Amino acid sequence: MIFSLVIVTIFPVGAYDPSVLYKPNPNDPDPGCLYARAVQLKHQSNPANNGKMYATFEQYKKDFPVFPIYESTDNGETWTLMGNVVDQVNGWGMRYQPFLYELPQAIGSLPKGTLLCAGNSIPNDLSQTKIDIYYSTDLGRTWTFLSSVASDGVANPDGNHDPVWEPFLLVANNKLICYFADERDPRHNQKIVHKTSTDGVIWSDTVDDVALGSLRPGMPVVARMADGNYIMTYEIVGLDGIPFFYQISSNPEVWNASSQGTRFGGNWGSPYVAVMPDGKVVAGAYGTGDLFININNGHGTWYRIPTKLPGSYSRALVPLNNGRLFIIGGGPHGGSSRTQQVTYGDMDVGSMVPPNRIESYNYPGYFWRHYDYKGRIDPENEISIVEDAYFRIVPGLADPTMVSFESVNYPGFYLRHYEYELRLDQNDDTAIFKADATFKPVAGFADSKGVSYQSYNYPNRYIRHYYYKLRIDPINSELDKGDATFYIK
């Protein structure tokens, strides 16, 4: 299945311009740096520490490799080196694929707010791979070995050496989950798997998440969406262009392992997904600086928007506490220490939802519009003010898993029902307004390829047109179903 993609030409404005966090010494081994990651704290016992950020990346040096830990106290605008994650158990160094995570709850003896770093410990000759986890309880200054999740063969991705790769951490169901790419199963070239732990020390058996025989799904990233479901993005090597895919599950421990999932966005590999505070799902990939935004919990259209940051190998996305999005990347795969650098920046994705027109199913060519602040449908050639017929479909004011309709030419004004008729009113931030202006998209009554909209606070009523006016009514007859079915344009 492939969902539709809309390209948006609006250019985002950042609170600070793209900047450089780290630039290797030109004499360092190539590529110098790669695979950047960051996290913002939200669960600290001392509220003053919430909002601090930590970043790391693969750092290529001639001596013992470590994961450097940088700290920011201004939403990622400036950074200071604070510590290093050092291999304490193998004598190999911490070499590939770091990932930073803050515990949202206590796990075993680790308190809520503990900072974790998972990564691949690998010797200089690349003869082994080992996913180890370290923890810090002093804001990244010092790190202690916690446990090893998985280990095996040579760090070579040719499908013949059984390595483990690319850890990603998540807490759900009162467990710490570690997702990773696994080449150890002879039935599969590479697969995505996970293990779970209730204490961060003892790990369960491996569970398959995406396993496709000769294909190589990898680089898993998982995020919890506003409706409570989880989305996993991943690449599939072996398909032309290394496209990226996603699956949705109500339980992050249960995925459809035999399915490729839903493809979207293009052919670039190393995707990353995050969920903004307002419910928007945001994804990125290696081969483009653009982002992909979905406003309906992974369903329906993905909007493509530009950023000021280039694509990079496994670029990370971090939703910030201030509502903006932080982006960090370590440069291209196979780059040179003379040109490679870790770059970062932030942007506002809240205003990046493009406007839509909404067309009647049974009156083709008739579109929603506002006229004298009333909602109605009119033929396109009779709408003299074109913007009257454009709305931004945004996360629902009363429930972000649903939608609201904001006027393009009257920002801050939304369609809401009042005495069952739709009208355009300014959001007064009251609970009743938000409820009246919130609707649940469902499959179209008259055409499942279209959409119908159920009232949030009158769930037995749906938006329909009646004598050209928009209103909410119960839907019973075939005529009602036609009146209540629409297409997004």
N, C-alpha and C positions, 0 to 999 in steps of 0.2 A: 504494500500500500504506500502511495506517495501523496502527501498532503500538498495543497496549493501554496505557492510562494508569491508574495507581493513585494516589489522593490520600491522603497521609499526614498525620496531625494532630499528630505529635510536633513540638515547637518547639525549634529548635536553640539551643544556648548558645554565645555568642562569648567569646573571650579578652578582647576589648574591644568596647565598644558602638559603634554607628554614630557616625561623627564627620564633621566638615566639613574638607576639605582646602583649599578655596578658595571664597570668596564674592565675586562681582563688586561693583564700585562701582555704586550705583544709577544713576549717570549714564552708565555704559558702554553701548555699543550692545547691543540685544537680540540673542540671548538671554543674553549675558554669558559663558556657558561651555557646553560641550557635549562629548560624544564622548570620555570619559576612557579612558585606557589605562595599564597598569602592567606591570612585569616584575620578577622576582627573579633575581639573579645566581647561577649555578651552575658556571660554567666559567672562573673567574679563575685566573691563574697564582699570584697571592698568595691563599692560602686564607682569609686574614682578610677578604677582600672578598666571599667567597661568602655569600649571605644578604642582602646589601644590596639595597634595592628602589628603583626609579625609576618615576615617574609623570608623565604629561603629559595635556593636553586642549586642545581648541579654546578659545582665550582671545580674547574680542572686545574690542578697544580702538579708540579713534578714530585712533590712529597706526598705524605699521607692525606688522602682526600677527606674533607669534612663538609657538612652542610652548614654554611654560615647563617646566623639568625640576626635579622635586622628588625628594629622596632620603630614604630611611628606613633606619635601622640596627637597628630593633626589630620586624621582620616586619610593617611597615606601620602600627604603632600611632601613631607621630608622624612628621612630615615637615618638611623644610627646603628652601627654594628654593635650588638649586645652580647653575643656568645656564639658557640659552635656546637653542633651535634657531632660528637666524636665517637667512633667505633670503640666500644669498651670491652668487647668479648671475642672478636674474631682476629684482630690484628690485620685487617684488610683495608679499613677505611669505609666511609659512607660515600658511595660513588654515584648512584643513579636514582632518579625518580622520587625525590622527597615529597612528602605531603604533610601539611600542618592541619591540626584539628583541635578544637576546644571541646572538652566534655560538657554536654549540657546537663548532665546528672552524674551522680557518683557511680563509679563502676568498680566493684570490689573495694579495695582500700584507697583508690584514687578519688579524691573529692571532686565535686562539681567545679568546673572552671579549670581543671588541670589541662595543660597544653601538651599535646602529643605530636610527635614527629615520626612518621613511618617512612622507611626508605630501603633501598637495595644496597646491602653491604657486599662488595665485590673486590677480590684481590687484584693486584696490578696485572696479572696475566689473564684476567677475566675467566678463570677456570671454574668459578662457582658463583651462584646467585643466592642471596639470602635476605628475605624481607624481615627486618627487625624494627621494633618500636621502642622509642625513648620517650620519657616524660619529664616535664618541668613544672615545678610548683612555685617558681620564683620569677615568673614573667620572662622566661627564655634565657635567663642568665646561666643556669647550670642545667644539665640533662643527665638522666639516669636510665640505664637499660631496663626495659620492662619485660619484653618477651620476643621470641621469634615466631613468626606466623607460618612461614613455609621456606623451604630451601631445596636447591638441586643444582642443575648443570650449568654449563658454560654460558656466559653472557653473549650469545650469538643467536640472532633471530631467524636463522635459516631453516628452522623446523627440525633440526637434527640433534639438539643438545639438551633438551628438557629444562630450560631455565624458567624462573618465575619473574614476573615483571609488574610494575605500575600499580602500587597499592593505593587504595582509597578507603578512608575510614568514615563510618557513620554509626551513630547510636540510635537504635530503635528496638522496641519490644524488650526494653531493659537489658539490652546486650550491646556490646561493641562488635560491629561488623567490619571485617576487612575484605574488600573486593580486590581481586587482582587477576592478571592474565597468567595462564598456566599452560606450559607446553609438555607436561609430564605424562599426559594420558595418550597412549599409543593409538587410540581410536580417533584422535583429533590433532590436527596440526597445532592449533592453539585454541584455548577456550577461556571464557570469562567465568570465574568461580568466586565463591566467598567462604569464609569461615566466621564463626561467631565465638564470643567469649563473654562470660558473665563477670569476670574479674580482670580481664586484660592480660592474663598470664597463661591460662589453660585454654586451648583452642579446640573447637569441634572438628569433625571430619569435614572434608571439602565438599561443597555443594555446587553443582553445575548451574550457571545462570544463562549463558549463551554458548552452545557447543555445536559446531556446524561442519564437522568432518574435516575436509581439506582446506576450508577457509580459516582465516585467522581473526576472529573478533577479539578486540583488545581495547585498552585504555578506558576502562569503565569509570563513569562519574554518575553519582546518584544524588537526587535532591527531592525533598518533600514539597509537594505543591499545596496551594491554598485549599484545595478540596480534600486534603488528607491522603491522596494517592501519591505514589512515588514515580519519578521518571528517571530512567537510566539511559544515558547516551554512550555510544561506543563506535569505534571504527570497525570496518571489516576489510582486512587486507586479503587480496586474492580476487576481489572484484575490481573492475576497471576504475582507476582514479582514486581508490581507497575512499569510498563514500561513507558517510556516517548515518547512523540509524538510532532509533530510540524505542524503548518499550515503556509501558505504564503498568503499574501493579499496585494493588491495595496493600500488599505486604512486601517490604523490601527484601524478605528472605525467600520469596517465591516469584520466579520469572519463567517465561516460556522458553526453555533452553533450546528447543529445536527450531525456533522461529528467528528469521533474520530481523524481525521487527519492522518498524516504519521508517522508510528512507526520506530524508528531507535535506534541503539546503545546498546540495552539490557534492563535489568530489574533492575532499581536501584532507580528511583524516584528522586524528587527535582532537575530537570534539570535547567540549566542556559545557556543562549546563548548571544554571543557578536559578533561584526563584527570588524575585524582588519582594520587598515588604508589602507592596500592593497586589501581589499575586501574579504579576507578569513572569512568564517563563522566558529566560534569556539563554541563548546558546551561541557558541562561537566555534571556530575550527582553524586548522593550521593555515590553509592556503588563501585566506582572505582576512583583511582587517575588519570586515563587516560583521555585524551581529544579526541574529535571527530572534524575533520576539513573537511570542504567542500569548494571547490574553484569555484563553479558554482552557487552561489546565492541560495543555498539550494537544488539544483537539482543534481541528479546523485550520485556518490560515496561519502561516508563519510569515511575518513581515521582515524584510531584509533592510537594515539600516546601516549607514556608514559610521565609522569611528575615526578618530585621529591617530589611532595606534595600528601598526602593521600586524598582519598575522604572524604567528610564530609557533614553533613546535610545542604543542600542548600548552597554549596560553590559558591562564586561569582567570576566572571571573568571581568577584567577591561583592555581594550586595552589602552596602554600607548602612550603618545605623541612621545616617542622615537622608536615606532614600536614594542616594546616587549609586552608581556602579563603579567599582574599582577593577581595572584590567591590568594584568602584569604578564609579561612574556620574556623568555630568555633567548629569543632569536631563532633562526632557522636551523634545522637538523643538518649536520655536516658543515657548519659555518667555520670561520677562522677566528682565532683569538685576536687577530689584528682588527677585525671589524665587528665581532659579536659584542652584544651588551644586553643587560637586563633593563628593559624599559617598562614604564608604568604610566598610568593616567586615570582620570575618572571622568564620568559623563552622567548626564541626566537622561534616563530612559523613560521617565514618567510621562513626558510629552511626546514620545516617539511613536505613539499609535496613530496611524494615518486615518483620514476621514473615509467614510463609506457612504454609498447610496443604498437604499433598501427598496427593492422593487416588488410590486404586487405580483403574486402568482397568477391570479385569474384576471387581472387587468394589466397585461404586459405593457411596458412603457410608462406606467404610473408609478411614481416614487413617493416615499415618505417625504414630507416637508413640514416646516412650521409656517403659519400664516396668521398674523395678528395673535401670535403666541398660542395658537391652537394647532394640534397635530392633525394632519389629513394626508390624502394621496391626491396627486395631480399629474396630468401628462407632462412629460419632460419639456415639450415645446411651450407650455403655459407657465413654466416656472421662470419668471423674469430675473429673479435674484438667485443665481445658481447655488450660492452657498446655503440658501434656505433648505436645500435638499441634501446637505451633507452633515453627517453626524460622526463623532468619534465613539466607537463602541469600546467602553472602558470597563475595568472591573467594577462590579456592582457596589453602589454606595453603602448598601446595607449588608451585603454578603459578597466578598471578592470572588467567590466561585461562580457568581452569576454576572450579569452585565447591566450597565446603565448607558444611556444615549445622551452624549454631550453635544450641544450645538457647536458647529465650527465658527459661525460668525457671531455667536453670542457665548463666548467662553464662560464657563461657570453656570450656564443655564442648561437644564436637563429636561427631557420628556418625562413627565410623571402623570399618573392618573389622578383625577379629581372628579368626584361624582361620576366615576366610570369613564370619563372622557380624557384623552391625552392632551396635555397642554405643555407649553414650554415655560418653566419657572426657574428663577435663580435659586441655587442651592442655599438654603438658610441654615444648614448643618443640624437640623432637628431630626430626631429619629423617625418621625412620621414622613418627612420629605424623603429621606433616604429609602424608606420602605416603599413609598409610592413610586420611586424612580428606579426600582430594581426589578429585574426580570430574569427568568431562567430560560436559556435557549434549549429547545428540544427539537427533535426531528420534525420536519414540516408535516402537518396533518395531511395535506393533499399531495405532497411530493417529499419523500425522505431526503432528497438532495437539497431541498430548501430548509427553512427554519421557521419554527413558531416560538412565541415568547409567552411564558407563563408568568403571571403576576406573583411577586414575592409574598405579598401580604394578603392576596386574594387568590390562593392557589387553584381555585375552581374556575378562574377567569384567565383569558388569554387576549393578547393584542390582536384586533381584527379591524378591517375597515368596514364601515356601514354608512351608506350614502356619502362616501368619500371621506368621512371623518374617522379618525383613529380613536378606538375606545377599547375597554376590556370587557369581555362577555364570556359566559359559558359557551362551549363549542359542542354542538350536537349534530346538526344536519351536514350533508355534503356541502351545501352552500357555505355554511359557517366555516368548514374546514378549508375551503378555497380562500375565503376572506381572511383567514388567519395564517396563511402560508406566504412566506416572502423569500426573496433571494438577496444575498449580500453582493453588491457590485463594487 
